[in-house]
Amino acid sequence: MKMEWWFFLALIAAVFWALDNVIDKYILTKKLKDAYSYDILTNLNDIFPAIIIFLLVPVVFHPIFSWVAIAFGAITVLALLYYNKAMMKEEMSRISALE
């Protein structure tokens, strides 16, 4: 029986998502013990691809769209901070269900 390609990709995505939650929980409770530091660390990893894209692709800035992008980026960082704090205090299975 042939498995559909999209099903395989969806299964792998779920496995990686669960693995990411386990790694987050381990780092937050055993290694760093500070949600702010972990938030900075994870956001620094997100900056490198953005810089590469900015250098390789011509970018046009529109003031309204730029402010909307900044606002959504700030909301995402704030949401991740609360996620990390919750991950430090609760069980991983409860927090990942809310995510």
C-alpha positions in Angstrom: 0.0 0.0 0.0 1.4 3.4 -1.0 1.4 6.1 1.7 0.5 9.5 0.5 3.3 12.1 0.6 1.3 14.7 2.5 0.5 12.2 5.2 4.2 11.4 5.7 5.1 15.1 5.9 2.3 15.7 8.4 3.5 12.8 10.5 7.1 14.0 10.5 6.0 17.6 11.4 4.1 16.3 14.4 7.1 14.3 15.5 9.4 17.3 15.2 6.9 19.5 17.1 6.8 17.0 19.9 10.5 16.7 20.0 10.8 20.5 20.1 8.5 20.6 23.1 10.6 18.0 24.9 13.8 19.9 24.2 12.2 23.2 25.3 11.1 21.6 28.6 14.5 20.1 29.2 16.5 23.2 28.5 14.1 25.4 30.5 14.0 23.2 33.6 17.5 21.7 33.7 19.9 24.1 31.9 18.8 27.7 31.8 16.0 28.1 34.3 15.3 31.6 32.9 12.5 32.1 30.3 14.0 35.5 29.2 17.4 34.1 28.3 15.8 31.2 26.4 13.6 33.6 24.6 16.6 35.7 23.5 18.5 32.6 22.5 15.7 31.2 20.3 15.0 34.6 18.7 18.7 35.1 17.9 18.4 31.8 15.9 15.5 33.4 14.0 17.5 36.5 13.1 20.1 34.7 11.0 17.8 33.5 8.2 16.2 36.9 8.1 19.5 38.6 7.6 20.4 36.1 4.8 17.1 36.7 3.1 17.6 40.5 3.4 21.0 40.3 1.8 20.0 38.0 -1.0 16.6 39.3 -2.0 15.7 42.9 -2.8 13.4 44.2 -0.1 11.0 47.1 -0.5 9.8 48.7 2.7 6.3 50.1 2.9 5.7 52.0 6.2 2.3 50.5 7.0 3.3 46.9 6.3 6.6 47.4 8.2 4.7 48.6 11.3 2.3 45.7 11.1 5.2 43.2 10.7 7.0 44.7 13.7 3.8 44.5 15.8 3.2 40.9 14.9 6.8 40.1 15.6 6.6 41.7 19.0 3.4 39.8 19.8 5.1 36.5 18.7 8.1 37.2 21.0 5.8 38.0 23.9 3.7 34.9 23.3 6.9 32.8 23.3 8.0 34.3 26.5 4.7 33.3 28.2 5.0 29.9 26.7 8.5 29.5 28.1 7.4 30.6 31.5 4.5 28.2 31.5 6.7 25.4 30.3 9.0 26.0 33.3 6.1 25.7 35.8 3.8 23.1 34.3 3.9 19.7 32.6 4.9 19.7 29.0 1.8 17.8 27.9 -0.5 20.5 29.3 1.3 23.4 27.9 1.8 21.9 24.4 -2.0 21.2 24.2 -2.6 25.0 24.7 0.0 25.9 22.1 
